[in-house]
């Protein structure tokens, strides 16, 4: 069984990565390169450069600069980049400053947009008279910064879930940006920030959008405004998705393709290789990288089992107190589910004030999660103490917090070995195939050297949280002692189900035509999507280790390593760390 699980996991990882690479290169008709270059500020920027085999210095082709949104990375733009490239466009999918492999701080150097456009223009196989700019969310502000820096350097622009005149982006007018398609989803969570409307449907009536479209009437979805020859063309489309859903929308991708094809004259130049805008393949890459990500999770458990088998009796579980029956207190169960969710928004927002990004803790989103984690850790300790005092439930020792020093080398060796094995697979997938393991906004990526240093800073405090969380979970909820698999899934659901409830409460009003239930929290609502799979996996790993060791430490160490890696590599670095 152990060897079979190892085989299943490795097969899914390898097969998923190979299929993803094949789709990304459009069956080897597009070369994908990992490129590095410098901004005027001296910051090192990174990107994925898609080069179709139809272009050369003798036959330059059109090009598109594609930039992701906040706390995403260059791979997030894959749906757009893949479809543009297989139609003959050279595409630079850029990591914004402070994101992915680009140097911090975030928000600097025009988000990296001006340097990205300059890089594209310098390529001898790019037709500089036919360059388009495409950006999602904050990436839309980045491409507008590029347009402002080089106003004659582009011919058309697509803003997906973005706006003009926001966060330093130039104010829009009926003539600027040039030839603009605005894709703003029907259920976009950021309509108030972007266009000053409570709902996405309401942006059509805002003065800001009417000014941009050169009209005094509400903007009509799908209608052509202005003139493409003079550069004043305007169009609004509204796919039936959310803000991050633009990345999973064939309609949004198709709208962008049609817009650039009509303005950059790609169809007239490349008629022999014409591909209809609806003939898309990008979603096969999403499914392939999801397969690889699932394979990676599967691999955790046979790797843990091998480590535990090697160390034998060093980590054998002690005799622990067992509750009667299922061993589940309804009060404790409710608190384990509700407390993390009820504190999710308040504590992370509080971090903006009490724990802003700094040279020691340089990532603001990670700081928010850290403050939330420590707040929940303190509440969990209080819950453990109260439950023990009032009901005689297992105390701190019986909750798996007893640690023998001779166990420390085994615990650290197993946790680090499993983590290193998974990291090596992700690193090789990036180095050889230039794919990460992701689905949508959920991704495991290799870390840059700066992120690796940041990872070490955040590792200990997050690991301490998982120690306390595990003690609360396993000391208070003794599910099915004779059915370990069922117990694993019960604990996983305890940690994850609250976020499902939070998302339903937030999004049902939005999907019914209103706003998020708490309309002021669009960003953290999107972050909450990631907590569902993260906490499911945390619960599975924690319970697997607890069942075999009777201790919280192995599961906490491994969860600390994996979750810190996930957070640090997948968000933005707002400050320059002290070691640089």
Beta strands, then each sheet from edge to edge (+ up, - down):
strand 1: 30-38
strand 2: 44-52
strand 3: 61-67
strand 4: 90-94
strand 5: 126-136
strand 6: 156-160
strand 7: 180-183
strand 8: 234-237
strand 9: 437-439
strand 10: 442-444
sheet 1: 1+ 2- 4+ 3+ 5+ 6+ 7+ 8+
sheet 2: 9+ 10-
end
